[in-house]
Amino acid sequence: MPIYEFRCSQCGQDLELLMKFSDPHPTQCPTCHQDGTLTKRISQTSFVLKGNGWYETDFKTKPPAEKKAETPVAETPAAAPAEKTAAPASTVPEK
């Protein structure tokens, strides 16, 4: 559950309350007992991401040495186009 901060506009008292998101916000100051004087404050969170994998530089690219290891080492030249050879002299029809 998150911790919410409130401040009384009448007496200046600061409060920290551990509340559910669905809980109603308090309206009465516990110090001066004035109703409708509490306002919600916005504060810095203590949420910190530690470790690897949280930043785009951690997972974007791999070093070139690792990329070469992923490609096949031996490529066959079978995909190269075949050269046309001349027909043997005996099979060429004469005019």
C-alpha positions in Angstrom: 0.0 0.0 0.0 1.3 3.5 -0.8 2.1 6.2 1.7 0.2 9.4 1.1 1.2 12.8 2.5 -1.3 15.5 3.6 -0.9 19.0 4.9 -3.4 21.0 7.0 -3.9 24.5 5.5 -5.0 25.8 8.9 -2.2 24.7 11.3 0.5 23.5 8.8 0.7 20.0 10.2 2.1 17.4 7.9 0.7 13.8 7.9 1.8 10.6 6.3 -0.9 7.9 6.0 -0.6 4.3 4.8 -3.8 3.9 2.7 -5.2 1.8 0.0 -5.9 3.4 -3.4 -9.6 2.9 -2.9 -9.7 4.4 0.7 -11.3 7.9 1.0 -8.9 10.8 1.7 -9.1 12.2 5.3 -10.8 15.5 5.6 -10.3 16.4 9.3 -6.9 17.4 10.7 -5.9 15.3 13.8 -4.0 18.2 15.4 -6.4 21.2 15.1 -9.6 19.1 14.3 -10.6 21.5 11.5 -12.7 19.8 8.9 -11.9 20.2 5.1 -8.4 21.6 5.7 -6.2 18.7 4.6 -4.8 18.7 1.1 -2.9 15.9 -0.6 0.8 16.7 -1.3 2.9 15.3 -4.1 6.3 14.0 -3.0 9.3 12.2 -4.3 9.0 8.4 -4.4 11.6 6.0 -3.0 11.3 3.6 -5.9 14.7 2.6 -7.4 15.4 0.2 -10.1 18.6 -1.7 -9.3 20.4 -4.4 -11.4 20.7 -5.1 -15.1 18.0 -5.0 -17.7 16.2 -1.8 -16.6 17.8 0.6 -19.1 17.7 0.5 -22.9 21.5 0.4 -23.0 21.4 -2.9 -21.1 19.6 -4.9 -23.8 19.6 -3.0 -27.1 22.7 -4.3 -28.9 25.2 -7.0 -28.6 29.0 -6.6 -29.3 30.1 -7.6 -32.9 32.1 -10.6 -31.6 28.9 -12.2 -30.3 27.0 -11.5 -33.5 29.5 -13.4 -35.6 29.2 -16.5 -33.5 25.4 -16.6 -34.2 25.8 -16.8 -38.0 26.7 -20.1 -39.7 30.4 -20.5 -40.3 30.5 -22.4 -43.6 28.3 -21.1 -46.4 28.0 -23.2 -49.5 28.3 -21.5 -52.9 25.3 -23.5 -54.2 23.3 -20.4 -54.5 25.6 -18.9 -57.1 24.2 -18.8 -60.7 25.5 -21.6 -63.0 27.6 -20.5 -66.0 26.2 -21.2 -69.4 28.4 -23.7 -71.4 28.5 -24.0 -75.1 26.8 -27.0 -76.6 29.1 -29.8 -78.0 29.9 -29.4 -81.6 28.3 -32.7 -82.6 24.8 -31.6 -81.3 24.7 -28.3 -83.2 22.5 -28.7 -86.3 24.1 -27.7 -89.5 22.4 -25.7 -92.2 
